[in-house]
Structures are given as structure tokens and as C-alpha cells.
Amino acid sequence: MSTNEIRRLLAALAFTPLVCIDHVMHWSHWRRERQQQARDCHYRRRGERPPD
């Protein structure tokens, strides 16, 4: 997780108690999946293998 993502999660949980924790965690998981997808596409476009 990046510092910005951690900051956003803490803000969502601390400053807006009406937001459900399940929603916040779902968003975090979705974001990490999309980042991985973008990373994979980035390397695939260049014909390279992603670093392990």
C-alpha cells in the first residue's frame, strides 16, 4: 500500500464514521487490483516480463 492509500483509508475511517469499513476495504482491494492490471499491461506492451 502506498502512503496516499493509507492516508485515504485512515481519513475515511477516522473522519467519516458513516462510511462502512467493508466499503473502504473493498475500494482498497479494487484499487490494488487495478494497479496490478495496469502494471501488467505496461510490461506486456513493451514485450518485457514484469519484475518478480
N, CA, C and O of each residue as an XYZ file, in Angstrom:
208
protein
N       0.836     -1.183      0.000
C       0.000      0.000      0.000
C       0.880      1.246      0.000
O       1.927      1.299      0.645
N       0.428      2.216     -0.726
C       1.168      3.473     -0.771
C       0.768      4.356      0.414
O      -0.253      4.123      1.062
N       1.580      5.358      0.678
C       1.251      6.279      1.771
C      -0.040      7.036      1.486
O      -0.820      7.309      2.399
N      -0.263      7.374      0.223
C      -1.511      8.067     -0.114
C      -2.725      7.179      0.139
O      -3.755      7.654      0.617
N      -2.606      5.887     -0.182
C      -3.722      4.983      0.057
C      -3.970      4.824      1.554
O      -5.120      4.817      1.993
N      -2.913      4.697      2.332
C      -3.058      4.578      3.784
C      -3.695      5.845      4.348
O      -4.587      5.773      5.194
N      -3.239      6.996      3.882
C      -3.806      8.272      4.332
C      -5.301      8.341      4.013
O      -6.098      8.780      4.842
N      -5.675      7.906      2.808
C      -7.084      7.941      2.417
C      -7.914      6.986      3.276
O      -9.014      7.329      3.708
N      -7.378      5.782      3.521
C      -8.099      4.823      4.355
C      -8.304      5.353      5.769
O      -9.398      5.246      6.323
N      -7.254      5.922      6.349
C      -7.375      6.473      7.701
C      -8.373      7.626      7.746
O      -9.176      7.725      8.675
N      -8.319      8.487      6.750
C      -9.256      9.611      6.703
C     -10.687      9.109      6.565
O     -11.599      9.626      7.210
N     -10.878      8.107      5.728
C     -12.227      7.575      5.526
C     -12.763      6.940      6.811
O     -13.951      7.039      7.116
N     -11.879      6.294      7.549
C     -12.319      5.624      8.771
C     -12.421      6.564      9.960
O     -13.311      6.398     10.794
N     -11.544      7.536     10.059
C     -11.499      8.403     11.228
C     -12.434      9.606     11.134
O     -13.060      9.993     12.121
N     -12.523     10.184      9.960
C     -13.249     11.447      9.837
C     -14.662     11.304      9.286
O     -15.455     12.242      9.363
N     -14.973     10.170      8.747
C     -16.330      9.952      8.242
C     -16.846      8.609      8.766
O     -16.845      7.619      8.033
N     -17.274      8.568      9.999
C     -17.700      7.302     10.605
C     -18.927      6.689      9.941
O     -19.260      5.536     10.216
N     -19.598      7.429      9.081
C     -20.758      6.880      8.404
C     -20.367      5.930      7.274
O     -21.200      5.170      6.781
N     -19.119      5.974      6.873
C     -18.658      5.093      5.810
C     -18.408      3.711      6.401
O     -17.723      3.563      7.413
N     -18.966      2.724      5.759
C     -18.825      1.345      6.227
C     -17.404      0.838      5.954
O     -16.851      1.072      4.880
N     -16.827      0.150      6.928
C     -15.464     -0.366      6.767
C     -15.387     -1.345      5.602
O     -14.362     -1.418      4.924
N     -16.453     -2.094      5.362
C     -16.453     -3.032      4.235
C     -16.303     -2.287      2.913
O     -15.602     -2.746      2.010
N     -16.953     -1.154      2.805
C     -16.853     -0.353      1.586
C     -15.428      0.167      1.399
O     -14.893      0.133      0.290
N     -14.821      0.642      2.467
C     -13.463      1.180      2.404
C     -12.481      0.082      2.021
O     -11.613      0.299      1.176
N     -12.606     -1.088      2.627
C     -11.700     -2.178      2.317
C     -11.928     -2.709      0.906
O     -10.974     -3.107      0.237
N     -13.159     -2.721      0.451
C     -13.462     -3.133     -0.922
C     -12.792     -2.181     -1.914
O     -12.203     -2.624     -2.900
N     -12.881     -0.883     -1.654
C     -12.255      0.103     -2.531
C     -10.742     -0.119     -2.574
O     -10.135     -0.060     -3.644
N     -10.138     -0.370     -1.424
C      -8.697     -0.573     -1.355
C      -8.289     -1.799     -2.168
O      -7.310     -1.755     -2.913
N      -9.020     -2.865     -2.030
C      -8.741     -4.094     -2.783
C      -8.908     -3.843     -4.288
O      -8.069     -4.258     -5.087
N      -9.984     -3.171     -4.662
C     -10.238     -2.854     -6.072
C      -9.090     -2.029     -6.646
O      -8.629     -2.285     -7.758
N      -8.630     -1.038     -5.882
C      -7.551     -0.169     -6.348
C      -6.264     -0.948     -6.577
O      -5.598     -0.746     -7.593
N      -5.900     -1.836     -5.652
C      -4.689     -2.630     -5.809
C      -4.785     -3.575     -7.008
O      -3.794     -3.793     -7.705
N      -5.977     -4.138     -7.253
C      -6.166     -4.993     -8.432
C      -5.961     -4.199     -9.716
O      -5.307     -4.673    -10.645
N      -6.517     -2.996     -9.769
C      -6.376     -2.164    -10.971
C      -4.941     -1.719    -11.179
O      -4.489     -1.629    -12.320
N      -4.213     -1.440    -10.107
C      -2.805     -1.086    -10.232
C      -2.004     -2.259    -10.792
O      -1.124     -2.063    -11.630
N      -2.301     -3.470    -10.339
C      -1.612     -4.656    -10.850
C      -1.941     -4.863    -12.320
O      -1.061     -5.192    -13.116
N      -3.190     -4.674    -12.680
C      -3.597     -4.814    -14.081
C      -2.855     -3.801    -14.954
O      -2.372     -4.156    -16.029
N      -2.759     -2.569    -14.517
C      -2.052     -1.536    -15.274
C      -0.569     -1.866    -15.383
O       0.035     -1.667    -16.437
N       0.018     -2.367    -14.306
C       1.435     -2.748    -14.316
C       1.681     -3.876    -15.322
O       2.645     -3.836    -16.087
N       0.802     -4.881    -15.314
C       0.938     -5.996    -16.254
C       0.828     -5.512    -17.698
O       1.620     -5.915    -18.550
N      -0.139     -4.660    -17.974
C      -0.325     -4.128    -19.328
C       0.886     -3.304    -19.753
O       1.300     -3.359    -20.911
N       1.445     -2.554    -18.836
C       2.613     -1.731    -19.121
C       3.770     -2.601    -19.630
O       4.385     -2.278    -20.645
N       4.062     -3.688    -18.937
C       5.144     -4.560    -19.348
C       4.790     -5.341    -20.609
O       5.645     -5.532    -21.473
N       3.551     -5.792    -20.727
C       3.131     -6.556    -21.901
C       3.265     -5.725    -23.174
O       3.679     -6.246    -24.210
N       2.918     -4.440    -23.108
C       3.033     -3.564    -24.264
C       4.466     -3.462    -24.758
O       4.712     -3.319    -25.955
N       5.401     -3.537    -23.834
C       6.808     -3.397    -24.193
C       7.489     -4.739    -24.463
O       8.678     -4.791    -24.778
N       6.722     -5.819    -24.336
C       7.270     -7.146    -24.595
C       8.261     -7.594    -23.548
O       9.165     -8.376    -23.845
N       8.109     -7.113    -22.328
C       9.015     -7.460    -21.237
C       8.283     -8.265    -20.183
O       7.054     -8.259    -20.117
N       9.051     -8.955    -19.367
C       8.473     -9.649    -18.226
C       8.459     -8.719    -17.029
O       9.426     -7.990    -16.807
N       7.391     -8.727    -16.257
C       7.373     -7.887    -15.052
C       8.403     -8.404    -14.037
O       8.691     -9.600    -13.995
N       8.949     -7.505    -13.228
C       9.898     -7.959    -12.196
C       9.192     -8.826    -11.173
O       8.011     -8.630    -10.890
N       9.905     -9.765    -10.631
C       9.303    -10.670     -9.620
C       9.301    -10.079     -8.264
O       8.833    -10.711     -7.316
